[in-house]
Amino acid sequence: MLSCADTILFNDIFEGVLAAMKSKGISTGGEEILRLRIYEKLQTLVSQGALQKKGKEYKVLGKLSSIRDEEEEKGSITPRGFL
């Protein structure tokens, strides 16, 4: 989701992840908890230098692809398609 956009709004990210989870029949455990987890993940990506935040908008930086590759190698729990 993030890798196919130059900039993206937080609400668009949230709605995309929520729709993907609902289509797969995955229980989210509450939308507010999911919203907090997504925000936390985005803030981690900002601190790692993969995203730049301006208000509610996130700009994708070049380092995102290397972080995505590292997470796939580790078997991270990041939802598929998120990065």
Backbone as CSV, one residue per row, in Angstrom:
resi,resn,N_x,N_y,N_z,CA_x,CA_y,CA_z,C_x,C_y,C_z
1,MET,0.828,-1.184,0.000,0.000,0.000,0.000,0.877,1.253,0.000
2,LEU,1.822,1.319,0.907,2.671,2.510,0.979,3.638,2.588,-0.187
3,SER,4.133,1.443,-0.633,5.156,1.450,-1.673,4.626,1.873,-3.033
4,CYS,3.313,1.842,-3.240,2.764,2.230,-4.545,2.288,3.678,-4.570
5,ALA,2.574,4.440,-3.529,2.143,5.838,-3.487,3.335,6.729,-3.166
6,ASP,3.268,7.953,-3.645,4.300,8.928,-3.314,3.995,9.569,-1.959
7,THR,2.741,9.984,-1.783,2.262,10.472,-0.491,0.884,9.866,-0.252
8,ILE,0.554,9.696,1.011,-0.730,9.080,1.346,-1.188,9.616,2.698
9,LEU,-2.482,9.778,2.848,-3.075,10.256,4.094,-3.282,9.099,5.070
10,PHE,-3.202,9.398,6.367,-3.387,8.365,7.382,-4.724,7.659,7.217
11,ASN,-5.802,8.420,7.012,-7.128,7.800,6.887,-7.203,6.847,5.695
12,ASP,-6.507,7.159,4.603,-6.485,6.258,3.449,-5.760,4.957,3.791
13,ILE,-4.676,5.066,4.549,-3.942,3.871,4.991,-4.840,3.024,5.876
14,PHE,-5.473,3.654,6.853,-6.341,2.940,7.785,-7.482,2.240,7.055
15,GLU,-8.169,2.976,6.183,-9.296,2.388,5.449,-8.853,1.223,4.569
16,GLY,-7.675,1.341,3.960,-7.158,0.261,3.117,-6.852,-1.003,3.910
17,VAL,-6.196,-0.837,5.051,-5.878,-1.989,5.893,-7.151,-2.612,6.448
18,LEU,-8.080,-1.782,6.906,-9.344,-2.284,7.451,-10.129,-3.054,6.387
19,ALA,-10.204,-2.526,5.169,-10.919,-3.207,4.087,-10.261,-4.544,3.748
20,ALA,-8.932,-4.566,3.723,-8.219,-5.810,3.419,-8.476,-6.861,4.490
21,MET,-8.480,-6.442,5.751,-8.725,-7.384,6.839,-10.159,-7.904,6.811
22,LYS,-11.108,-7.021,6.531,-12.509,-7.452,6.465,-12.739,-8.411,5.299
23,SER,-12.088,-8.161,4.165,-12.265,-9.036,3.001,-11.697,-10.426,3.256
24,LYS,-10.723,-10.527,4.155,-10.129,-11.817,4.501,-10.813,-12.455,5.696
25,GLY,-11.812,-11.775,6.252,-12.554,-12.305,7.387,-11.771,-12.274,8.691
26,ILE,-10.798,-11.387,8.767,-9.981,-11.276,9.970,-10.658,-10.317,10.942
27,SER,-10.853,-10.774,12.164,-11.427,-9.905,13.191,-10.374,-8.895,13.619
28,THR,-10.737,-7.632,13.657,-9.767,-6.598,13.980,-9.620,-6.385,15.479
29,GLY,-10.556,-6.839,16.270,-10.474,-6.611,17.713,-10.815,-5.185,18.085
30,GLY,-11.442,-4.477,17.182,-11.824,-3.091,17.444,-11.066,-2.137,16.547
31,GLU,-11.808,-1.258,15.907,-11.195,-0.335,14.961,-10.260,0.654,15.629
32,GLU,-10.557,1.064,16.854,-9.687,2.031,17.524,-8.324,1.421,17.856
33,ILE,-8.312,0.167,18.264,-7.040,-0.513,18.539,-6.252,-0.647,17.240
34,LEU,-6.926,-1.020,16.149,-6.262,-1.127,14.853,-5.700,0.224,14.433
35,ARG,-6.469,1.279,14.627,-6.012,2.630,14.275,-4.739,2.986,15.057
36,LEU,-4.700,2.655,16.343,-3.518,2.928,17.160,-2.313,2.108,16.706
37,ARG,-2.541,0.856,16.363,-1.427,0.003,15.907,-0.863,0.492,14.586
38,ILE,-1.728,0.920,13.681,-1.261,1.453,12.402,-0.478,2.738,12.636
39,TYR,-0.985,3.617,13.480,-0.288,4.864,13.782,1.088,4.580,14.383
40,GLU,1.152,3.617,15.294,2.422,3.247,15.918,3.410,2.727,14.869
41,LYS,2.934,1.892,13.965,3.788,1.352,12.904,4.296,2.477,12.002
42,LEU,3.423,3.404,11.648,3.839,4.530,10.814,4.882,5.382,11.521
43,GLN,4.702,5.613,12.825,5.675,6.404,13.575,7.023,5.696,13.633
44,THR,7.006,4.375,13.719,8.248,3.606,13.690,8.940,3.785,12.346
45,LEU,8.169,3.743,11.259,8.741,3.934,9.928,9.288,5.346,9.755
46,VAL,8.648,6.330,10.372,9.153,7.707,10.334,10.492,7.772,11.063
47,SER,10.570,7.161,12.234,11.821,7.197,13.005,12.938,6.422,12.317
48,GLN,12.597,5.435,11.488,13.601,4.668,10.748,14.014,5.364,9.452
49,GLY,13.353,6.455,9.119,13.710,7.208,7.925,13.066,6.711,6.642
50,ALA,12.020,5.895,6.756,11.331,5.365,5.576,10.182,6.259,5.125
51,LEU,9.653,7.046,6.051,8.551,7.954,5.760,8.865,9.320,6.340
52,GLN,8.260,10.327,5.736,8.336,11.681,6.279,6.900,12.120,6.550
53,LYS,6.649,12.626,7.760,5.293,13.005,8.140,5.126,14.512,8.095
54,LYS,4.022,14.941,7.464,3.604,16.342,7.478,2.118,16.344,7.770
55,GLY,1.760,16.702,8.993,0.351,16.673,9.385,-0.156,15.243,9.401
56,LYS,-1.196,14.976,8.611,-1.754,13.623,8.510,-1.294,12.925,7.236
57,GLU,-0.342,13.530,6.556,0.134,12.996,5.284,1.528,12.394,5.463
58,TYR,1.751,11.245,4.840,3.034,10.576,4.907,3.638,10.516,3.509
59,LYS,4.902,10.909,3.411,5.617,10.864,2.141,6.571,9.676,2.191
60,VAL,6.524,8.854,1.153,7.367,7.665,1.077,8.779,8.070,0.667
61,LEU,9.771,7.598,1.419,11.169,7.855,1.123,11.829,6.581,0.592
62,GLY,12.986,6.707,0.007,13.661,5.584,-0.637,13.991,4.415,0.276
63,LYS,14.172,4.668,1.552,14.559,3.614,2.487,13.437,2.610,2.759
64,LEU,12.223,2.904,2.360,11.085,2.027,2.649,11.275,0.637,2.064
65,SER,11.793,0.534,0.851,11.938,-0.778,0.216,12.929,-1.660,0.970
66,SER,14.017,-1.101,1.498,14.968,-1.922,2.248,14.367,-2.377,3.574
67,ILE,13.578,-1.528,4.196,12.913,-1.914,5.448,11.890,-3.011,5.183
68,ARG,11.154,-2.893,4.074,10.174,-3.920,3.712,10.862,-5.263,3.523
69,ASP,12.009,-5.277,2.837,12.748,-6.516,2.617,13.222,-7.125,3.932
70,GLU,13.709,-6.283,4.849,14.158,-6.756,6.160,13.001,-7.379,6.942
71,GLU,11.833,-6.750,6.898,10.676,-7.256,7.642,10.209,-8.597,7.074
72,GLU,10.264,-8.745,5.764,9.870,-10.015,5.162,10.835,-11.128,5.567
73,GLU,12.125,-10.810,5.635,13.117,-11.797,6.055,12.893,-12.233,7.496
74,LYS,12.523,-11.290,8.365,12.297,-11.595,9.779,10.956,-12.285,10.013
75,GLY,10.074,-12.270,9.013,8.751,-12.837,9.214,7.894,-11.953,10.099
76,SER,8.024,-10.655,9.922,7.311,-9.691,10.748,5.805,-9.862,10.621
77,ILE,5.081,-9.329,11.599,3.627,-9.447,11.605,2.938,-8.293,10.878
78,THR,3.713,-7.465,10.170,3.112,-6.368,9.416,2.164,-6.949,8.371
79,PRO,0.939,-6.447,8.279,-0.008,-6.973,7.292,0.531,-6.889,5.881
80,ARG,0.353,-7.959,5.105,0.783,-7.964,3.706,0.152,-6.802,2.972
81,GLY,0.929,-6.160,2.149,0.413,-5.033,1.378,0.529,-3.699,2.081
82,PHE,0.796,-3.724,3.385,0.909,-2.470,4.129,2.132,-1.691,3.669
83,LEU,3.268,-2.376,3.569,4.475,-1.725,3.099,4.565,-1.906,1.620
